[in-house]
C-alpha cells in the first residue's frame, strides 16, 4: 500500500508537511510553559506565545507576497539534439556564435569542407569568400543573408545565412551545391515520357539526338517506324542510319524503303537561352520531329497543337508564324525575351521591334516563309530595349499546315554590354601602354635638351645675347616635360612622393593660386568637415588635381554671371559607404574631396568619356584632352576613386574618395617629430670627397650630358654604352664608388647588370635613371641599396642625386 504524507500549502508555491507544523507549535508551547514556571508570571508566558504567533503570521504574509523563484525557460542547449536535427544529405549546415566559433555542424559539412573549417572561411576563391562574408554581415545586421555562385575547386555553391537563438546570438549556415540544368536529359525525359506518348498518338515521331549523331531518346512512334517494334532498341543508335533519300531528296525510313511514306523533318537545336555565348550548332543536341508527308497524320493541322504544347514547355524562346507572317503561337520564354508583358503575342513579329527595324524583319519572315527550308539570323532592336540589339533566328519549316517560319529569340544585351566594356577596357589599357612608352622615350630626348641647356647656361651670364634664347629653350623643354608627366599620370607610371597629410592643408597651399587662376568673376568657396582622417598621397600631385579641375570649372563658367567654384572636404565612414550601395567603392573609411561648379554642365552622352586621354569638348587648339585623364591617373595611383556627376545648365561635381590612412605607433611618432616645411630645407653642400662613377646609358646624348655634368663636379667618370660593357668594367678590376645606370637597355638591362655586379661588389650603391614610376621599378627590381633619379633631370639634379647617394653610403 502506498504511503502518503499530508502537506500544508504556503500559498507561495511551497508545500510544508503537517508534521513539521505540529513540531513547531509544540516547541513554542513547551518554551512558554518553561518561561511560566521560571518567572511565576502567566501573563509573560501568554505574551511570549502571542508575540511568536504574530511573527509567524507576518512571515506568512511576506512569503505570500514574495514572487516565485525565476525558473529558466529552457535548459542548457543540448548540441547533440541540434546535431541530429540538422543532419541533411543534400546540404551542409553549421552553427557559429558571435565570436565566430563553430558550435555545431552536420556530417555533410565535414565531408565537403573539412572538420577544421569555420564559416565563412571556406575553401572558395577570393571573390566568393568576399560574397560569403557579406552574407554573414547581412545576417547579423538584417537577420538573413544569401550568396550565389560560390566557386570552389570542383563545383559551385549557394549559401543562405540566418540569425537564430533566444538572444539571436548564433548564425545558421546552409550551403548546398548548385546542380546545373541538363537540357538534353530534360528533353529526353519529355520525349520518352507522357509528351512522347501524346505525340505518338497523333502520329508524330520524335527523337532527341546527341551532338555526335546518336539517339539519346525517342518515342514509341519513332521506334515502331524505324525498327518495326514500338519497344525496339533505338537509344545509342546512329540517327541517320534509319533513313534514306531518293533522287528527289525525299526522305524515307530505311526499313520501309520507297514503299513507305516520305517524311517531313523539323529540326530544333536544344540550346540554353540564358547562355551568353552562342553555341556552335554542330556541338548542341537536337530535337527531331518527323511527320508523314501524306496520309500519316490526316489533316496537316492535326499535330500542330501537340507541337505547340511541346514548344511551350521548352526554356528556349520559340514562336511560329504562317506564310503571311502572322504569329500562330509564341511560348512564354519568347515573349519574356521580347519584353512583351501580355501572354498573347501581337499580330506580327514586327510589332515587337522599333519602327526602323519593322521593314527588315517583315521581309526576312516573308523570305523564309516562301523560300527553301533554310535558317539564318537577323539583328533587331526591341521596343522594350531600343538601345540594345538582339539576335532573332529564323528557320523555314514545312509540313506543319499553316506554320511556315520558326522564330527563336536570344537576348544578347548582356553579351553586347560585356563586349563593349571589354573593348573599352582593352582600348584604355592599350592607350595607357602607348602613352607610357612614348613618355619614357620622350623623357630621354628632354633629358638631353635640358642638360645641354644647363651646360650652355654655365658659359653665359644674364645679359648675353644667347642667354635669353637658351632660357626659352629650357622653359619649353620643362613644359614638354610636364606633358610627359601627364601621360605618365594617365598610364599610372609617374613617380609619386606620398606623404601622410590632411586634405585641408593641401587645399590651403593651393588656394591663393586658385584665386588667381579663376579670376575676379568666379568666386571660390572652401568648406571643411571636422575630424577628417589622414590620407597618404603626394601633395604636389593633389595640387595638380585641384588645378586641373579648377581650370575645367573656369572654362565651364566662362560668360556666366554668379559663377562659383566650391571645394569641400568630407568625412565618409564605412556606414556611409554601405548606404551608397556602390558596386565600385569598397567598404571602408574615406576622406572625400569634392570640387563642384555651377557652370554649363556636361552632356549625358559625353559624361562617360571625360576621363579618356585626348578627349576634349574645347575648341581646337584650346585643350589637349589630358587634364581629366591626368586627374584620373593620379587618383587611381594614390589608391583612391573619382566619380563625376553633371546636370546641364546646373553644374558639375567631381568627388574624390581617398582611403583614410591609420599610421602605426612608430609612424605616428615619426610624423609628430617632423619639423615644419620651412625648417626641412637644408642648403646644398658641395661634395668635396670626389669619387669614381661607373655611368651606364645606351642613349648617346643622355650619356654625354650625364658624363659632363658629373665631371664638372669633380667625379672620375667611366662611361659605357650598355649593361654588358658596364659589367665588363667591374669584372676587369675597375674600382668604383657607385654605379649610375639606365633601366631599359638592349642586350642586358640595368637591373640584370646590377644583380651581377652585386655578386662581385655586394655593397656598391646603384642609382637608376628612368622615365617610369619609381614605385613600379622598386616592385619589379627589388634590389637593396637602390636609388632612383627620374627623367628628365637637369645637370644640378643629377649632381645632387649622386652627392646624396655618396653621403649616405
KEPANU-959120 format. One record per residue (C-alpha): residue in three letters; x, y, z. Coordinates in steps of 0.5 Angstrom, whole numbers, plus 2048, in hexadecimal, padded with zeros to 3 digits. Layout:
ALAXYZ;...
//
This chain:
UNK800800800;UNK8038077FE;UNK80480C804;UNK802813803;UNK804819807;UNK80081F809;UNK802825807;UNK80082D808;UNK800832803;UNK804838804;UNK80183C7FE;UNK80783E7FB;UNK8088377F7;UNK80C8337FD;UNK80882D801;UNK80A82C808;UNK80882680C;UNK803826811;UNK808822816;UNK80D828816;UNK80882D817;UNK80682981D;UNK80D828820;UNK80E83081F;UNK808831823;UNK80A82C829;UNK81082F829;UNK80D83682A;UNK808834830;UNK80E830834;UNK812836834;UNK80C83A836;UNK80B83583C;UNK81283683E;UNK81283D83E;UNK80C83D842;UNK80F838847;UNK81583C848;UNK812843848;UNK80C84184C;UNK808846848;UNK803843843;UNK80284A83F;UNK80984A83D;UNK80884383A;UNK802845836;UNK80584B834;UNK80B846831;UNK80684282E;UNK80284882A;UNK80984B828;UNK80B845825;UNK804844821;UNK80584B81F;UNK80C84A81C;UNK809843819;UNK803847815;UNK80884D813;UNK80D848810;UNK80784480C;UNK80484B809;UNK80B84C807;UNK80C845804;UNK806846800;UNK80884D7FD;UNK80E84A7FB;UNK80F8487F4;UNK8108417F1;UNK8178407F0;UNK8198417E9;UNK81983B7E5;UNK81D83A7DF;UNK81983A7D9;UNK81E8357D5;UNK8238307D8;UNK82A8317D5;UNK82B82F7CE;UNK82C8287CC;UNK8308297C6;UNK82F8217C5;UNK8288227C4;UNK8298287BF;UNK82F8247BB;UNK82981E7BA;UNK8248247B8;UNK8298277B2;UNK82B8207AF;UNK82A8217A8;UNK82D81D7A2;UNK82C82379D;UNK82E8297A1;UNK83482B7A5;UNK83282E7AC;UNK8368317B1;UNK8348367B7;UNK83983B7B9;UNK8398407BF;UNK83A8487C0;UNK8428467C1;UNK8428427BA;UNK84383C7BD;UNK8408357BA;UNK83B8327C0;UNK83782D7BB;UNK83882A7B4;UNK8358247B1;UNK83981F7AE;UNK8388217A7;UNK83B8287A9;UNK8418247AB;UNK8418207A5;UNK8418257A0;UNK84582B7A3;UNK8498277A9;UNK8488277B0;UNK84D82C7B2;UNK84A8327AD;UNK8458377B0;UNK84083B7AC;UNK8418407A9;UNK84983E7A8;UNK8478387A3;UNK84C83579D;UNK84983A798;UNK84C83F793;UNK84D846796;UNK847849792;UNK843844795;UNK84584579C;UNK84484C79C;UNK83D84B79A;UNK83C84679F;UNK83F84A7A5;UNK83A8507A2;UNK83484B7A3;UNK83784A7AA;UNK8378517AC;UNK8308527A9;UNK82D84C7AD;UNK8308507B3;UNK82D8567B1;UNK8268547AE;UNK82584D7B0;UNK82684A7AA;UNK82B84A7A4;UNK82D84679E;UNK833845799;UNK832842792;UNK83783E78D;UNK83D83D792;UNK84283978F;UNK847834792;UNK84C83078E;UNK84782B78C;UNK84082E78C;UNK83B83478D;UNK837835793;UNK832839796;UNK83183B79E;UNK82C83E7A2;UNK82D8417A9;UNK8288437AE;UNK8298457B5;UNK8268417BB;UNK82683F7C2;UNK8228427C8;UNK8268487C8;UNK8288487C1;UNK82F8477C2;UNK8308417BD;UNK8318407B6;UNK82E83A7B2;UNK8328397AB;UNK82E8357A6;UNK8338337A0;UNK83082F79A;UNK83482D793;UNK83083078D;UNK82E82B788;UNK82E82E781;UNK82882C77D;UNK829827777;UNK825829771;UNK82782276E;UNK82581E774;UNK81E822775;UNK81C82276D;UNK81E81A76D;UNK819819773;UNK81481D770;UNK814819769;UNK81581376D;UNK80F814772;UNK808817771;UNK80981C76C;UNK80D817767;UNK807812768;UNK802818766;UNK80681A760;UNK80681275E;UNK7FE81275F;UNK7FE81875A;UNK803814755;UNK809819756;UNK80F815757;UNK81481975C;UNK81C81775D;UNK82181B762;UNK82881A75E;UNK82E81C762;UNK83382075E;UNK83781A75C;UNK831818758;UNK82F81275D;UNK82881275F;UNK827813766;UNK820812767;UNK81A811762;UNK812810763;UNK80E80A761;UNK80C80C75A;UNK81380D758;UNK81680675B;UNK810803757;UNK811806750;UNK819806751;UNK8197FE754;UNK8127FB753;UNK8117FB75A;UNK80F80075F;UNK8137FE764;UNK8197FD75F;UNK8207FF762;UNK82280675F;UNK826809764;UNK82D809762;UNK82C80875B;UNK82E80D755;UNK828811754;UNK82A81274C;UNK82A80A74B;UNK82380A74C;UNK82280E746;UNK82380E73E;UNK821813739;UNK820813731;UNK82281772C;UNK81D81C72D;UNK82081D734;UNK81981A737;UNK81B81673E;UNK81880F740;UNK81980A745;UNK81F805743;UNK81A800746;UNK814802741;UNK81880373B;UNK815807735;UNK80E804737;UNK80E80873D;UNK80B80F73E;UNK81081573D;UNK812819743;UNK812820745;UNK81782174B;UNK817827750;UNK81E828753;UNK81E82C759;UNK82582D75D;UNK82582D764;UNK829832767;UNK82983676D;UNK82583D76C;UNK829840772;UNK83083E770;UNK83384576D;UNK838841769;UNK83483F762;UNK836837762;UNK83883475B;UNK832830758;UNK83682A757;UNK83882A75E;UNK83182A761;UNK82C824762;UNK82682575D;UNK81E82375E;UNK81C820757;UNK814820756;UNK81281B750;UNK80B81C74C;UNK809818746;UNK80881C740;UNK80281973E;UNK7FC815742;UNK801814748;UNK7FD81974D;UNK7F781A749;UNK7F6822749;UNK7FC826749;UNK7FA82A74E;UNK7F8824753;UNK7FF823756;UNK80082B757;UNK7FD82B75E;UNK802826760;UNK80882A75D;UNK805830761;UNK80582C767;UNK80C829766;UNK80F830765;UNK80B83476A;UNK80F82F76F;UNK81683176D;UNK81A836770;UNK81C839769;UNK81983F766;UNK81583C761;UNK80F83E75C;UNK80C83D756;UNK809841750;UNK80483F74A;UNK806840743;UNK803847743;UNK808849749;UNK80284974F;UNK804846755;UNK80183F756;UNK80483E75D;UNK80A840762;UNK80C83D768;UNK80D84176F;UNK81584176E;UNK814844767;UNK80F84976A;UNK81384B770;UNK81A84B76C;UNK816850767;UNK81485476D;UNK80C85376C;UNK808853772;UNK80285076F;UNK80284976F;UNK7FE849768;UNK80384B762;UNK80285175E;UNK7FF850757;UNK806851753;UNK80D850756;UNK80F857753;UNK80A859758;UNK81085875E;UNK81585C75A;UNK81686375A;UNK814867753;UNK81B867750;UNK81B85F750;UNK81485D74E;UNK81585D747;UNK81B859747;UNK81885474C;UNK812853748;UNK816852741;UNK81A84D745;UNK814849747;UNK811849740;UNK81784773D;UNK818841742;UNK81083F741;UNK81083F73A;UNK81783C738;UNK81B836739;UNK81B833741;UNK822837743;UNK82483A749;UNK82784174B;UNK828847750;UNK82584E750;UNK827853755;UNK822857757;UNK82085C75D;UNK81A85B761;UNK815860763;UNK81685F76A;UNK81E86076A;UNK81F864764;UNK827865765;UNK82985E766;UNK82985A75F;UNK826852760;UNK82784D75B;UNK82184A758;UNK822843755;UNK81D84174F;UNK81C83A74C;UNK817838747;UNK813832748;UNK80F82D744;UNK809828746;UNK80682C74C;UNK80082E748;UNK800836748;UNK80683674C;UNK80C839748;UNK81183C74C;UNK81483A753;UNK817840757;UNK81C84075C;UNK81E846760;UNK824846764;UNK82584C769;UNK82C84F767;UNK82C85576B;UNK831853771;UNK83585076B;UNK835856768;UNK83785A76E;UNK83D856770;UNK840856769;UNK83F85E76A;UNK84285E771;UNK84885976F;UNK84985D768;UNK84986476C;UNK84E861772;UNK85385E76C;UNK853865769;UNK85486876F;UNK85A863771;UNK85D86476A;UNK85D86B76A;UNK86086B771;UNK86686776F;UNK86786B769;UNK86787176D;UNK86C86F772;UNK87086C76C;UNK870873769;UNK87187776F;UNK877872771;UNK87B87376A;UNK87987B76A;UNK87C87C771;UNK88387976E;UNK88287F769;UNK88088476E;UNK886882773;UNK88B88376D;UNK88888A76B;UNK88788D773;UNK88E88A774;UNK89288E76E;UNK88E894770;UNK890894777;UNK898893775;UNK897899770;UNK89489D775;UNK89A89C779;UNK89E89F774;UNK89A8A5773;UNK8978AA778;UNK8918AE778;UNK8918B4773;UNK8958B076E;UNK8918AF767;UNK8908A8767;UNK88F8A776F;UNK8878A976E;UNK8878A4768;UNK88989F76C;UNK8858A0772;UNK87F8A076D;UNK88189976A;UNK882897771;UNK87B899773;UNK87789676D;UNK87B89076F;UNK878890776;UNK872891773;UNK87288B76F;UNK875887775;UNK86E889778;UNK86A886773;UNK86E87F773;UNK86C87F77B;UNK865880779;UNK86687A774;UNK86987677A;UNK86487877E;UNK85F87577A;UNK86286F779;UNK86486F781;UNK86B86F780;UNK86D875782;UNK871876788;UNK86E87878F;UNK87187A795;UNK86B87879A;UNK86A87B7A1;UNK86687B7A7;UNK8628817A7;UNK85B8857A8;UNK8578877A2;UNK85588E7A4;UNK85D88F7A5;UNK85E88E79D;UNK85789279B;UNK85A8987A0;UNK86189779C;UNK85E898795;UNK85889D797;UNK85C8A3795;UNK85E8A078E;UNK85789E78D;UNK8548A578E;UNK8598A8789;UNK8578A2784;UNK8508A3785;UNK8508AB784;UNK84B8B0788;UNK8458AE784;UNK8458A7787;UNK8448A678F;UNK8488A1793;UNK84489E799;UNK84889979D;UNK8458947A3;UNK84888F7A7;UNK84588A7AB;UNK8478887B2;UNK84B8827B5;UNK84E8817AE;UNK85287B7AD;UNK85987B7AB;UNK85B8797A4;UNK8618767A0;UNK86387A79A;UNK86787E796;UNK865885798;UNK868888791;UNK86488378D;UNK85E885791;UNK85F88C790;UNK86088B789;UNK859887789;UNK85688D78C;UNK859892787;UNK85688D781;UNK84F88D784;UNK84F895785;UNK85189677E;UNK84C89277B;UNK847895780;UNK84989C77E;UNK84889A777;UNK841898778;UNK84089E77C;UNK8428A3776;UNK83D8A8775;UNK8388A677A;UNK8378AB780;UNK8378A9787;UNK83C8A3786;UNK83E8A078C;UNK84389A78D;UNK842896793;UNK848892797;UNK84588D79C;UNK8498887A1;UNK8448837A4;UNK84587D7A9;UNK8428777A6;UNK8418717AB;UNK84086A7A9;UNK83986A7AA;UNK8388707A5;UNK83B86B7A0;UNK8368667A2;UNK83186B7A1;UNK83386D79A;UNK833865798;UNK838867793;UNK83B86178F;UNK84286478E;UNK843868794;UNK846862799;UNK8438637A0;UNK8488677A5;UNK84986E7A8;UNK84B8737A3;UNK84C87B7A3;UNK84987E79D;UNK84B884798;UNK845887795;UNK84688C78F;UNK84088F78C;UNK83E895788;UNK837898786;UNK83989877E;UNK836895778;UNK83788E77A;UNK839888775;UNK834885771;UNK83287E773;UNK83587A76D;UNK83C87D76E;UNK83C87C775;UNK83F875775;UNK844877770;UNK84787D774;UNK84D879777;UNK84F876771;UNK85687976E;UNK85687F769;UNK84E87F769;UNK84C88776A;UNK84688B768;UNK84A891768;UNK84B895761;UNK85189275D;UNK858895760;UNK855897767;UNK85689076A;UNK85A88A76A;UNK85588576D;UNK85A883772;UNK857887778;UNK85288277B;UNK85687C779;UNK85C87E77D;UNK85787F783;UNK854878782;UNK85B875782;UNK85E879788;UNK85787778C;UNK85887078A;UNK85F86F78B;UNK85E872792;UNK85986C794;UNK853871793;UNK84D87178F;UNK84A87778B;UNK842878789;UNK83F87D784;UNK838880785;UNK835885780;UNK82F88877E;UNK82F88D778;UNK82E89477A;UNK82E893781;UNK836891782;UNK83B88B783;UNK83D888789;UNK84488378A;UNK84487F790;UNK84B87C792;UNK84B877797;UNK85287679B;UNK8528707A0;UNK8548727A7;UNK85B8707A9;UNK85C86E7B0;UNK86386E7B2;UNK8668697B7;UNK86986C7BD;UNK87086C7BA;UNK86E8707B4;UNK86A8757B9;UNK8708767BD;UNK8748787B7;UNK86E87C7B4;UNK86E8807BB;UNK8758817BB;UNK8768847B3;UNK87888B7B3;UNK8748917AF;UNK8758917A8;UNK8798977A9;UNK87E8947AD;UNK87E88E7A9;UNK8828917A3;UNK8898917A4;UNK88F8957A0;UNK89289179B;UNK89988F79D;UNK89F88D798;UNK8A1886798;UNK8A9887799;UNK8AB880799;UNK8AB87E792;UNK8A987778F;UNK8A987278A;UNK8A3872786;UNK8A186C781;UNK89C86F77C;UNK89886A778;UNK89386D773;UNK89186B76C;UNK88F872769;UNK895875767;UNK89287C768;UNK89087B76F;UNK896877771;UNK89A87D76E;UNK896882772;UNK89787E779;UNK89E87D778;UNK8A0884777;UNK89B88677D;UNK89F881782;UNK8A688377F;UNK8A488A780;UNK8A3889788;UNK8AA885788;UNK8A887E787;UNK8AC879784;UNK8A787677F;UNK8A887077B;UNK8A2870775;UNK89F869772;UNK89A86876D;UNK89686276F;UNK89685D775;UNK89B858772;UNK8A085E772;UNK89F860779;UNK89F85977C;UNK8A6858778;UNK8A985E77B;UNK8A785B782;UNK8AA855780;UNK8B085777D;UNK8B285A784;UNK8AF861784;UNK8AE86478B;UNK8A886978B;UNK8A586C791;UNK89E86C78E;UNK89A86A787;UNK89586F783;UNK89186B77E;UNK88B86B77A;UNK88686677B;UNK884864774;UNK88A86276F;UNK88B85D76A;UNK88E85676B;UNK88F857772;UNK88A85C776;UNK88C86077C;UNK88985B782;UNK88C85577F;UNK89385877F;UNK89285B786;UNK891854788;UNK897851785;UNK89B857788;UNK89985678F;UNK89B84F78E;UNK8A285278E;UNK8A1858792;UNK89C857797;UNK89C85E79A;UNK89D862794;UNK897867793;UNK89386878D;UNK88F86E78A;UNK88A86C785;UNK888871780;UNK88187077D;UNK87B87477A;UNK87686F77D;UNK87386F784;UNK87886E78A;UNK87286978E;UNK872865788;UNK879864787;UNK87A86278E;UNK87585D78E;UNK87885A787;UNK87F85B789;UNK87F859791;UNK88785B791;UNK88A85D798;UNK88D864799;UNK88A866792;UNK88986D791;UNK88587178C;UNK885877787;UNK87F879783;UNK88087B77C;UNK880881779;UNK88588377E;UNK88A88A77E;UNK89188A77F;UNK89088C786;UNK88B887788;UNK890881785;UNK896884789;UNK891885790;UNK88F87E78F;UNK89687B78E;UNK89887F794;UNK89287D798;UNK894875797;UNK89B876799;UNK89A87A79F;UNK8958747A1;UNK89A86F79F;
//
